[in-house]
Structure formats: structure tokens, C-alpha cells
Amino acid sequence: MTLQIADTVSLSPSQAKARAHAAAARDNLRTEPRAVRIAIITLAVLFLTVFVVLPLVVVFAQAFSKGILAYLAALSEPEALAAIRLTLLVALISVGLNLVFGLVAAWAIAKFDFRGKTFLITLIDLPFSVSPVISGLVFVLLFGAQGYFGGWLREHDIQILFAVPGIALATTFVTFPFVARALIPLMHEQGTQEEEAAISLGASGLQTFFRVTLPNIKWGVLYGVLLCNARAMGEFGAVSVVSGHIRGETNTMPLLVEILYNEYQFVAAFAIASLLAMLALITLIAKTVLERHLGEGHASRDH
């Protein structure tokens, strides 16, 4: 209390007035009428229940509607196993590529000033503004039989579309903003002081990155990788265009769910969908944990 009085005395009249207004605003926010608070909370809970909880309940209820044995049998089908393996492989490739790109892009944007910096940031955000189906069509125009590189690829017996490379390329394109976008603000906030100090002490560029920069951004890296992996495993639009829907070869888990559902194999479709739903739940939990670590990191730097 004494400290607060001393702070108030040391402030100018305009500063004291501004602080009083801010305190009054906070008090007003905390003293909303009870009916308003209940209405807002009820709306939020109702929205989450209808659009998040109920769909998850339906997915798992349908997946286990004929018992655990039918559920396990659906997951052990050769097509299902092939889709799971392909999804994991494509996610591994796309996350690895985006991790490298995201680190390099965030390092360049946050630590250096160069011509074309704004354009690079715009390119990073491009997949957010382009439909995944359109991005898949771009790869068809580039690597298809009648595409720009189609003739050359055919002459050299290289298969991009309707194969793993095309699926990996399309998935990488739609997911590459996630790691970079998680790291750019974090690196901006940290500034360049620690790196400059390390270099002044004789550290090389790689030593500075691995011993100074990377430890400071490790939670941001994990956060970006988590979001990138979740999107890669659940991507449908771009992959649907470039995959060719070859059963047992180029169908990822989301594509297989659609095929099985259209064939009225509901238990099998929802069994695969339940794996994607479990991935979403795990992602949500991990995201909450990582956000807490990131928040603690911000708080420690503020102090």
C-alpha cells in the first residue's frame, strides 16, 4: 500500500489520471452484470459443444458402434495400414522441409534487413490465402502429363503426380507458413543483442545459432512443428488433386475416410477418422502446454 502511494505521488497529474482511468476500466470489466456474464459463458459453452464436442462424440460413437473387434479389424485392413503409413511418411517429409525453411526464413526476416523482405513475408502467408485445391492444381499444371515439366519428366521416367513426391510437395506447400510464422515474432522480440555478444566473443555463425539462438526459440520451434504436423496429417484438398486416389498406394487417411464413407463402410470410415480426431486432441493438449512454456519465457524476459 505504501509503495502504491509513493508511486502515485511520484507521478505527474496526467499520468495519475491515466492510471486512474485504466484502473476504472479494469474494474468495469470485472464487474459486468451477472446476467451478462452468464449469457456470454453459456453462448461460448454452447458453441463449443455443438461445433467441437458433439462431432467428436459422434466420430468415436460410430467408430465403436459394432464393438472394439470391428474397430481394430477396420484399422488393420491393408488399405488402412497403407494410408496410415503414407500419412506418416508425408507428414515426416513436409515437417522436416518446413522446419528447415521456417528456421532459415525466420532467422533472415528477424535478424537482417534486406531488399525484398516484405515480399518474402507475403510469400510465406500465401498458402493461407490460396485454396488448397488451387495449390494442388498448380502442381498439376507444372508436373502433369500436359504440364510445363510433364514432357521432360516423362522422358526421364520420373513420377511426381499420383505418387508420394506430388503428395509431399502439395502438403509441404500448404503447411510451410506454420513454423516460420511461429518463430518470426519470437525472434523479433528477442532482438540481436545475445547473438552480437556471442560473435564479439569469437563464436562463429553456426556456433551462435546452435548455442544461443536455438535454445532461446526451442519452444517456438516445437509449437510450429506441432501445428505443421497436425495440418499435414489432416490435409485433404491439395492432396486429393495430386494423389490420383490409387487405393492402397496414394490415399492418405483423410482421402480414405471419404472413400470408405462413400462406399457405406461407416465403421471403417469413422475408425480412421477417430485416429485423426485423437491427433487433434493430442495436438490441442500439446499446444496448451507449449503456449504455457512460451508464456513463461516471455514473463522471464520481461523481468
Secondary structure by P-SEA (a helix, b strand, c coil): caaaaaaaaaccaaaaaaaaaaaaaaaaaacccaaaaaaaaaaaaaaaaaccaaaaaaaaaaaacccaaaaaaaaacaaaaaaaaaaaaaaaaaaaaaaaaaaaaaaaaacccccaaaaaaaaaaccccccaaaaaaaaaaaccccccaaaaaaaacccccccaaaaaaaaaaacccccccccaaaaaaaccaaaaaaaaacccaaaaaaccccccaaaaaaaaaaaaaaaaaaccccccccccccccccccaaaaaaaaaaacaaaaaaaaaaaaaaaaaaaaaaaaaaaaaaaaaaaaaac
